[in-house]
Amino acid sequence: MSNAKDMASIIYEDMRDRILDLSLEPGSPISEAEICEKYDASRTPVRTAFHRLADQGLIELLPYQQSTVSLIDMERVKEFIYARVAIESNVITDFISHYQPLLVEDISHLIRKQQITMQEETFRAQDFYYLDVQMHEIWFASEKKLALWKMFNVSSDYTRVRILDIKEEKDYQAILDDHVELIQAIRDRNVDAVHPIISRHLNGGVRRIEERMNDKIKKYFK
């Protein structure tokens, strides 16, 4: 692989991560010249990285205009959540029917790590988010539905809404309360409780964001 391709991958991966964790805010301008200077790179790898980001819907490339980080499509996010609630509820129901105590303990451990992470001075929203991802992945992996799980983690709009919710939900208690209630339903093998909890949990971020929609947050959305 050439140095240009190596640099293109470095730029792409770093910018992708910064867009997904909202370090690069939706709607913010990005310039080839500034990126070239930041990474000490020529225009060729920068343009390659920009095109990869644009192909994934992370940035808007407009001819003869300033490129920008793409805005979030909230309606698309709501459709995505609608599908995820239905599928994940079924996956967890299957997980309960194949109850495995060690995996349930793994889930409890991740919830506990979230509680600890929240109290750390070096707390970062993305650390809390990635623990959340690991927790949900357990039942998808257990039920051999990882392809579905990967599908739920390719939407930049959805990922950014989840990160935004974590950053804005200062005490994080609503998110943790859902996790605790869900693990209790799994322990009790209470399949009837799963869909209501998952629906509230997955829709909660959108609801909280819409309730606190101020000028700063509003500008992130189409």
C-alpha positions in Angstrom: 0.0 0.0 0.0 1.3 3.4 -0.9 2.1 6.2 1.6 -0.8 8.2 0.1 -3.2 5.4 0.7 -1.9 4.9 4.3 -2.4 8.6 5.0 -5.8 8.6 3.4 -6.9 5.8 5.8 -5.4 7.7 8.8 -7.3 10.9 7.9 -10.5 9.0 7.1 -10.5 7.0 10.3 -9.7 10.0 12.5 -12.2 12.3 10.9 -14.9 9.5 11.0 -14.3 9.1 14.7 -14.4 12.8 15.3 -17.7 13.2 13.4 -19.3 10.2 15.2 -18.4 11.5 18.6 -19.5 15.1 17.6 -16.0 16.6 18.0 -16.7 17.7 14.5 -20.2 19.1 14.9 -23.0 18.5 12.3 -23.1 21.4 9.8 -19.6 22.6 10.6 -17.4 23.5 7.7 -14.3 21.5 6.7 -11.6 22.6 4.4 -9.1 20.6 2.4 -6.4 23.1 3.1 -7.0 22.9 6.9 -7.0 19.1 6.9 -3.8 19.1 4.8 -2.1 21.3 7.3 -3.5 19.4 10.3 -2.2 16.0 9.1 0.8 17.4 7.2 -0.6 15.7 4.1 -0.9 16.5 0.4 -4.3 17.0 -1.2 -4.5 13.6 -2.8 -4.9 11.5 0.4 -7.2 14.3 1.9 -9.5 14.1 -1.2 -9.5 10.3 -1.0 -10.5 10.5 2.7 -13.2 13.2 1.9 -14.7 11.0 -0.8 -14.9 8.0 1.6 -16.5 10.1 4.2 -19.0 11.4 1.7 -19.8 7.9 0.4 -20.8 7.0 4.0 -22.9 10.1 4.4 -20.6 11.7 7.0 -19.8 14.8 5.0 -21.4 16.9 2.2 -19.2 17.6 -0.8 -20.6 20.4 -2.8 -18.8 21.6 -6.0 -17.3 25.0 -5.7 -18.7 25.4 -2.2 -17.5 24.7 1.4 -17.7 21.1 2.4 -19.5 20.4 5.7 -20.1 17.7 8.2 -23.5 16.2 7.3 -26.6 17.2 9.3 -28.5 14.5 11.2 -31.8 13.2 9.7 -34.0 12.7 12.7 -36.9 11.1 10.7 -34.4 8.5 9.4 -33.3 7.9 13.0 -36.9 7.3 14.1 -37.4 4.8 11.4 -34.2 3.0 12.3 -35.3 2.8 16.0 -38.7 1.5 15.0 -37.0 -1.4 13.2 -34.5 -2.0 16.0 -37.1 -2.1 18.8 -39.0 -4.9 16.9 -35.9 -6.9 16.1 -34.0 -6.5 19.4 -37.1 -7.3 21.5 -37.3 -10.7 19.7 -33.5 -11.3 20.1 -33.7 -10.7 23.8 -36.8 -12.9 24.1 -34.8 -15.7 22.4 -31.8 -14.9 24.7 -34.1 -15.4 27.7 -35.4 -18.7 26.4 -31.7 -19.9 26.1 -30.8 -18.4 29.4 -27.1 -18.5 30.1 -26.1 -17.3 33.6 -22.5 -16.4 32.7 -23.6 -14.1 29.9 -26.1 -12.5 32.2 -23.3 -11.8 34.6 -21.3 -10.3 31.7 -24.1 -7.9 31.1 -24.3 -6.9 34.8 -20.6 -6.3 34.8 -20.8 -3.9 31.9 -23.7 -2.0 33.6 -21.5 -1.7 36.7 -18.6 -0.4 34.5 -20.9 2.2 33.2 -21.8 3.3 36.7 -18.1 3.5 37.6 -17.2 5.3 34.3 -19.8 8.0 35.1 -18.1 8.9 38.3 -14.6 9.2 36.9 -13.1 12.7 36.4 -11.8 11.7 33.0 -15.3 10.6 31.9 -16.0 10.8 28.2 -19.4 10.2 26.6 -18.0 7.9 24.0 -16.6 5.6 26.7 -20.1 5.2 28.2 -21.5 4.7 24.7 -19.0 1.9 23.8 -19.9 0.1 27.0 -23.5 0.3 26.0 -22.6 -1.1 22.6 -20.8 -4.1 24.2 -23.8 -4.8 26.4 -26.3 -4.9 23.6 -24.0 -7.0 21.5 -24.0 -9.8 24.0 -27.5 -11.1 23.2 -27.1 -10.6 19.5 -23.9 -12.6 19.5 -25.5 -15.3 21.8 -28.4 -15.7 19.4 -26.1 -15.7 16.3 -27.6 -12.4 15.0 -24.4 -10.4 14.7 -25.1 -9.4 11.1 -28.3 -7.6 12.4 -26.3 -6.0 15.2 -23.7 -4.7 12.7 -26.5 -3.3 10.6 -27.6 -1.2 13.7 -24.1 0.2 14.0 -23.6 1.6 10.5 -26.0 4.5 10.7 -24.0 7.7 11.3 -27.2 9.6 12.1 -28.3 7.1 14.7 -24.8 6.9 16.3 -24.6 10.6 16.6 -28.0 10.9 18.2 -27.0 8.3 20.8 -23.7 10.2 21.5 -25.6 13.5 21.6 -28.1 12.1 24.1 -25.3 10.8 26.4 -23.4 14.2 26.2 -26.6 16.2 27.0 -28.0 13.8 29.6 -25.7 15.0 32.3 -26.6 12.5 35.0 -27.1 9.6 32.7 -29.4 8.1 35.2 -32.3 7.6 32.8 -30.1 5.4 30.5 -28.7 3.4 33.4 -32.2 2.9 34.9 -33.3 1.3 31.7 -30.3 -1.0 31.7 -30.9 -2.1 35.3 -34.6 -2.7 34.6 -33.8 -4.7 31.5 -31.2 -6.9 33.2 -33.7 -7.6 36.0 -36.4 -8.6 33.4 -33.8 -11.0 31.8 -32.9 -12.4 35.3 -36.7 -12.9 36.0 -37.2 -14.3 32.5 -40.0 -11.9 32.1 -40.5 -11.8 28.4 -43.6 -9.6 28.6 -41.5 -6.8 30.0 -38.8 -6.8 27.3 -40.6 -4.9 24.5 -41.8 -2.0 26.7 -38.4 -1.6 28.2 -36.6 -1.7 24.9 -39.0 0.6 23.3 -38.7 3.2 26.1 -34.9 2.7 26.2 -34.2 3.1 22.4 -36.7 5.9 21.9 -35.6 7.7 25.1 -32.7 9.4 23.5 -34.8 11.0 20.7 -37.4 12.0 23.3 -34.9 13.7 25.5 -33.2 15.5 22.6 -36.5 16.8 21.3 -37.5 17.9 24.8 -34.4 20.0 25.2 -34.1 21.1 21.6 -32.3 24.5 21.9 -30.6 26.6 19.3 -27.3 24.7 19.7 -28.9 21.3 19.2 -31.4 22.4 16.6 -28.6 23.4 14.2 -27.4 19.7 14.1 -30.5 18.5 12.3 -32.0 18.8 8.8 
